[in-house]
């Protein structure tokens, strides 16, 4: 019976890997729909709790959320299988895209993808808000965080907003019932793996000229430090791989970044594309190795961290202040989502890009009043781009 449930869960992860577009803000709404409402693997409260926990950690939060659910349902083995199934489709497509860059030089074919993605971010923010905003103070926190995220666009905005918001609502701990406290037992193994790899790779990168090892160190370091998802990761990687090391052309980078927004699954799979291009001229085998290194380097740090933190989460929840902090964290998550949407909307409105504005409005109407899967909406946007611009 348990094996059957695990198999069904992995099938659902694979379905999500092929149909979940739009980054972590949109992914959460789709996780709730499929994993909670349709399949009932866990409750809505449990999923929001896991998502809030993952928001605190560096790395790909959607991936960490799924890994934690896999761990909850079946332990480490199911969690690792969840990771592989979730990232494989996007990694494969981005690797193939890197090999076929000559056919993707016209970036206008993804002209409609960004506005469609913005519409999904807006809608997912509204849905998440309905779930987690319970009182006026939650709404006030959401507005303040959204303004903070919009006016101070930095990788540190996300952790600062989450920590401050969680701290504010933690003072409401008296609203939560007491629990019997037990002595905390902390398994440090995965945390030691996390920082041990970071230090070892930094030292190795100093003494080696091996390109695959240097790429692995670069991606692992970025995966260990980035908060806020793909929109924060992309400029960090642009600075390192295009401006500083000049391993990848600017137009190739931007084309791949736009394509990654159009694909289902984790946006962090973009690193496979970069790893493949960075090994260009070294043969197909080395390019495939670059793709694997890109994926492993960016996803391993977050995996080590969520394995460590999730194992002690049940112990941390015995403290009322920790449970109370989740209200602030969830309110901040909605604010960060809306702040990201406004940041994307500002240049579109400022430039008078009415085609993008119209695309956003039409997409919102489609999402609200139809049951068309997101996959077909994004596919339709790509098809229109191909028809208009090729």
N, C-alpha and C positions, 0 to 999 in steps of 0.2 A: 504493500500500500504506500509506504514512504517513498520507495523507488519510483513508483508511478507518479506521485506528486512532484518529485524532483524532476522527472522527465517532462512533465507538463509545464513546470516552471521554466525549464530551459527552452522549451518550444516558444513560450511566451516572450522570453528574453530575445530570442532570435527574431520573432515578429516585430518586437519593438526596435531591434537593431536595423530593420529594413524600413520602418514606417515612422520613426520618431525624429522629427525635424526641429530645428530652431534653437538649439542650445538648452542649457539647464533650466532656464525660466519656463520654456515650453515643455521640456521633458517631464517635469514634475506633474503637470496636469495630465499628461498621457499615462504616466505611471499610476496615478490615482485612478484613472478611468479603467485601465486594464487589470492592474494587479490587485486593486482594492475592490472597486465596484463590480467588475465582471468576474474575477477569479477568487477574490476573498483570501488571498495568501496572508494578508495582515490587515489590520484596521487602518482607517484613515489617520487616526491619532498616532499610531505607530510609525506610519510612513512619514508624516510631517515631523515627527520627533527625529527620525533618522536623517531626514533632509536638513533639519536645523543643525544637527550634529556635524554633518558633512560640510555645511557652509562655513564652519569654523576652521576647516582644515585646508591647507594648500593642495592644489591638484584639481582634477576634473570631478566636480561634485556629483554630476549625474552618474558617472561611472562608480564613484564611491558609494552612492546611495544603493545602486543595484547590487554591488558586491556585498554590502552590509545586509541587504535582504536575503541574498543567497546564503550568507553565513548564518543568518537567523534561522533559515529553513533547513539547512543541511550541512552546516559546518564549513571548514576550509576547502574541502574538495569541491563542493557545489559552488562556493564563492569563486574559486579559480576558473571553473567551467563557465560561470556567469560572465566573468571578465573576458574570456576568450571569445565567447559567442557574441557579446555586445560590441567588441571592437573590430572583429574580423571583417564584416562587410565594408565598413567605412575605410579601414586600413587598406583593403584590397583595391577598392575603387580609387583611392587617392594615389596608390602606387601605380596603377594603370594610367591614371591621369598624368603623372610625372613622366612616364614613358611616352605618352602621346601628346606632349606639349605642343608640338608643331601643329596639331589640329585644333588647339584651343587658344590660339594667339588672339583671336577676336573676343575680347572680354565682354562685348555687348551682348553675347548670347546668354549671359547671366544677369542681364539688365533688370529683370523683374524679380530676381530672387531676394535681394535685400529688402525691398518693400514688403514682399510676402512674409519674410522672416520677422520684420518689425510688427506686422499685424498679429502674428502669432505671439510675439512677446507681450504686446498690449493685452491681448485676450487672456493669456495665461496669468498675467498680473491681476486682472480683474477676477478671474476664477480663484486664484490663490487668496486674494483679499477677502472674498466671500467666506472662505474656509477658516481663516485665522484671525481676522480683525473682529474682536468681540466687544470692544468698548471705545469711548472717545479717545482715551490715552493711546490705544493701539493705532488709531487713525492719525493722531498727532505725530507719533513716532514715525509712521510711514511717510508722512509729508516731509518731515524734517530730514529723514534719511534720503528721500528722493532728491530733495534740493541739494543736500550735501554731496550726493553722488554725481549730480549734474554739474555743479560748480567747481568741484575738486576732483577732476578725473585723474586718479592715480591708482596704482596697484594696491595701495594701502587703505583705500577708501573702504573696501569690503570688510577686511578684518576689524578696522576701527569702528565702523558702523555697527557690526554685529556685537562686538565686545561692549560698547557703550550702551546699546539698546538692551542687551541681555542683562547688564549690570543694573540698569534703571528698573526693569521689571522684577529683578531678583528681590527687591525690597518689599514686594508683595507676597513674600513667602508665607505669611500667616494665613493666606487664603487657601493654602494647600495642606491637606492632612498630614500629620506626622507618620513616619514609618519607623519600624524597628531598625536601628542601625547595627551594621556588622563591620567587623574589622576589614579594611580594604586589602585585597591581595592583588598586586599589580604584576602581570606577566610582561616583562620588559623586552622579550626576545625580538618582537617585530619593530619596536622603537629603536633598538640597537642596530637592527638591520638597516633601518631608514638612515640614521646618521652615520653609521659605519660605512655604508656604500658611498654616501656623500663625501666623506673625508678621504676614503680610499681612492675614489675616482678623481678627486681634485689633485691628490698627490700623483696619481698615475698620469693624469693629463699633463703634468709639469715635466715628466721625464720621458714621454713617448711621442713619436711622430705618427703613430698608426691612426689613420683617418677614422676608421670605425670606432676605435676606443675614444678618440677625441669627440666624435659626434655623440657617443653614448654619454660621456661626461657632461656635454653641453645640454642635452635634453633632460638628463636626470636632474641637473642643477636647476633648470628652469621649472621642471615639474615639482621640485621641492619648495620653490619660492613663490609660485604664482597663485594669487587669490583672484577670484572673480570671473573665471571661465575664459573661453577662447578669445573674447574681445580684449582681454588684458594680455593674454599670452602672445597674440599676433604681433603687437608693436614691440614686445620684448625680443621676439625672434627676428623681427625685421631689423632691429638695431644690430643684433649680433651677427646674423648670417648675410645680410645685404650690405649694411653700412660699414660695419667694422671688419668682418672677415672676407667680405666680397666673394662668398662661395656661390651665391645665387643671384641672378639678375632681378632687378626691382619688378619688372613687368611679369616675370615668371612667378615671383612671390605673390603679387597681388592677384593674378589669375587663379592661383591655387587657393588663396584665402577666400576669394569669392566662391569658388567651387565648393570648398568645405562647408560654406554656409548653406549650400543647396542640397547637401547630402544628409541622409539619416544617420543616427548614431552620434557618437562623441565628436565634437568639433576638434578635440585634441588629436584626432587621427591625421590632422594636417601635418604633423611632424613626420609621418611616413612619406608624404609627398616631398618634404624638405630633405629628408635623409636620402631619398632616391636621387633627387637632383644634385645634392652635394657630392654624390659619388659618380656623377656623370663623367664619362670618359674612362672609367675604370672597368668597364665590362658589365654585362647584365647581372652576373653573379654578385659582384660587389654592390651594384645598385639595389638588388634585392636585400642584401645584407644591410645596406643603409636604411631601407624601409623598416626592416625588423628592429634595427637599433633605435630608430626614431620612435617606434611604438613602445618598445620595452622601456626606453629611457624616460618617456613622459608619463607612462602609466604606473611604473613600479613604485615610485615614492608615495603616491596617494594610496596604493594598495597596502603597502607596509603600514602606513599611518592608520587607515581605517581598521585594519586587523587589530592593531594595538588599542585604539580608542574604543572600538565597539565592544571589545572584551571587558573593558572596565566601566562601560556606560551604565550597565545595570547597577553597579555599585555606586556610581556617582549620583544616580537618581534618588538614592535614599535621603539626600539632602534637599530640603524643601526649596532653598534658594536656587538650586540648579534647575529644579522643575519649573519654578516661577520664571526663570530667565528665558525659557523657551518662548513665552509670549512675546518678549522683546525681539528675540532672534527672528521669529516668524514675521513680525511686523516689519523688521528691517529688511527681510528678504523681499517682501512686497515692494518696499520703497526702492531697493536696489534695482528691481525689475523695471519699475516705472521710470526710475532715473535713467536706466539704459535706453529705454524706449524714447524718452525725450531727447537724449543725446543723439540718437540716430535720426530723430525727426527734425532737429534744428537745422542741419545743413540742407535737408530736402526742402523745408519750408523757406529758408533763407535764399536758396537759389531759384525759388519759384518752380520747382520740378513738379508740375501738376500731374504728369504721367505717373510718377511714383506715388503721389498723394492719392490719386484715383485708384491705383493698384491696391494701396493699403485699405482704402474704404471698401472696395469691392471684396477684398479678401476677408475683412471683418464681417461683412454681411454673409458671405458664404459660410464662414465658421459658425456664425450665430444661428443661421436659419436652415442649414443643411447638415447632413451627416456624411458629407464627402470626406474620406480619409485624407489626412494631411499629405500623404505620399502623392496622391493624385493632384492636389493643389499645387505643390511644388513642381511636379512633373509638367503640369499645364503651363506654369510660368516658364520653365525651360523650353517647352515646345514653342511657345509664343516668341521667345527670344530667338530661337533658331529660325523660325519662319520670317521674322521681321528683319533680322540682321545678317543672315547668311545669303 
